[in-house]
Amino acid sequence: MLTDPWFYAAAIPAVILTGLSKGGFGGAFGFAAVPVLALVISPVQAAGLMLPILLIMDAVSVWAYRKTFDRRVVLSLLPGGMAGTLVGWATASLVSDDAVRLIVGVIALAFLVRYGLHERRRVRAARHPEGGPPPPPANPSAAGAGFWGLLAGYTSFVAHAGGPPFQTYVVPLRLSPVLYAGTSAIYFAILNSVKVVPYAALGQFTAETMTAVAILAPLAILATLVGVRIVRRLNELVFYRVLAVSIFLIATKLIMDGLAGSTAN
């Protein structure tokens, strides 16, 4: 792996996209990292490589957003997230990588349909005020937080792909871009920290993997800082449009890869 140029051809863009995501886009690009790396190494090895890199990025993003996050949203999602992590650990050998890709992709597209309908109502109300006010932000829901937190924890454990379930619950709350980014940073920093022990128990952290992490760490830090800077400069409308487009592209790729792998098997 360390002497293979194709590994770096995949790892460098994967780390850059993940860093931009961790810097503020709540997983919009980040869950592409394992599928991209899986083109040149095994999905299991890819997941093991990405977790230490994610933890490095988490340290940067948590420091950047330590004063700007929604504590209630984080606390409401955490019980489900912890439960999902445990389920992922218990079923790690039972669910195929292609099945996980399909699950995450379908969740992401379902979220986009819901988000698109909500935005259509908002735009229509803005153009035609006589039709009534635009729909307000969604209200936090204990049941919703538990369900989507569970899915976020599970998909985060098996493929570092907790972004779509998280976004499905949090985006309708219409947090400001910086508050959204901070909430995502704190939540996934906690989940990723919890994953360290199970990953170690599964033998994910080899000497070769940790050497690759050390090589890629400076790029991970730089990409995360760039992501933080971008988010602080975007207005809310542009932020959510970028988020929606990026989720659509990645969801489509995950579904296609999942279907292709399932058919091949």
Buried (B, 14 or more C-beta within 10 A) or exposed (E): BEEEEEBBEBBEBBBBBBBBBBBBBBBBBBBBBBBBBBEBBEBBBBBBBBBBBBBBBBBBBBEBBEEBBBEEBBEBBBBBBBBBBBBBBEEBEEBBBBBBBBBBBBBBBEBBEBBEEBBEBBEEBEEEEEEEEBBEEBEBBEEBBBBBBBBBBBBBBBBBBBBBBBBBBBBBBBBEBBBBBBBBBBBBBBBBEBBBEBBEEBEBBEEBBEEBBEEBBEBBBBBBBBBBEBBBEBEEEEBBEBBBEBBBBBBEBBBEBBBEBEEEE
